[in-house]
Amino acid sequence: MAASTRTASTRTASTRTLVRPAVLRTRKGKLIYWSVLALALALFTVAFLVPLYWAATGAMKSSTELAQNPPTYVPSEWHPENYSRAWREMDLTRYFLNTVLLAGGAWLIQLAVQVPAAYALSKLRPRFGNAVLGLMLVTLMMPATALLVPVYLTVTDVPLFDRNLINSPSAVWLPAAANAFNIYILKNFFDRVPDELLDAARIDGAGPFGTMWRIVLPLSRPILAVVSILSVVTAWKDFLWPLLVLPDPAKQPLSVFLQRVAQDTPLNSLVAGLVMASLPLIALFLVFQRQIVAGLGAGSLKG
């Protein structure tokens, strides 16, 4: 009896919330709960959708209407041709391809480096592995701007290879591989993969690489999707680092190009370019939102 009482009290304590369940079950409690929930959802929806609406409709205004004060919330005259004109006049095809090249290469090299590194730290347990992981995590405590100078000096004169990577996509790809946050979340996921699965693979004759490729990676699709999304989004929207290492205008991504031509471009065309530059990221999130949520919530594996 005492054990069952303790169990019941423990269960009650573990499910205790800010508002008691008995209060939420009353008519007044339900009204307050659903009112607060609806208000919160409405505020978050407005906060996310209003900037998108403002940019999308602003690109379809004339430059005069877009610059006037107070602003118009709905265009008095719609000019959807601003998008096609901006694409054509600013030659956005070239800079979209540049951005895809940089983001795609950064994504591939990050997976090629970070997945084996996280797997080795998690399952192979090398000597001084915890020290290596700790040194990686220290970089997360440093401001990104503090690392700009040493990383820039490194890509201008790569140690051992004596090469200058300025104006090369490698200047963006290689530093992207050194992402301690991605390695950390990958390692945490790999730590939850049962060692029994790896032992069974070793008994079947699989080596470390074969075990990672055939056993661990198929189980890691949710977290790989999260890392992939983070890698692509970070590389796509990055501005300062491509500005430093890609001074050649013909090789710059959209983020750098749009800033460079902002002074000499009509405001509506510039806004249209910004909207089109953000559409791939929005589409990427909408397509892979389930994988993102599943990866962020992946905390255990069912045996």
Secondary structure, DSSP 4 states (H G I P E B T S, - for coil): -HHHHHHHHHHHHHT--SS-HHHHTSHHHHHHHHHHHHHHHHHHHHHHHHHHHHHHHHTTS-HHHHH-SSPPSS-SS--THHHHHHHHHTTHHHHHHHHHHHHHHHHHHHHHHHHHHHHIIIII--TTHHHHHHHHHHGGGS-GGGGHHHHHHHHHS-TTT----TTSTHHHHHHHH--HHHHHHHHHHHHTS-HHHHHHHHHTT--HHHHIIIIIHHHTHHHHHHHHHHHHHHHHH--HHHHHH--SGGG--HHHHHHHTGGGS-HHHHHHHHHHHHHHHHHHHHHHHHHHHHHHT------
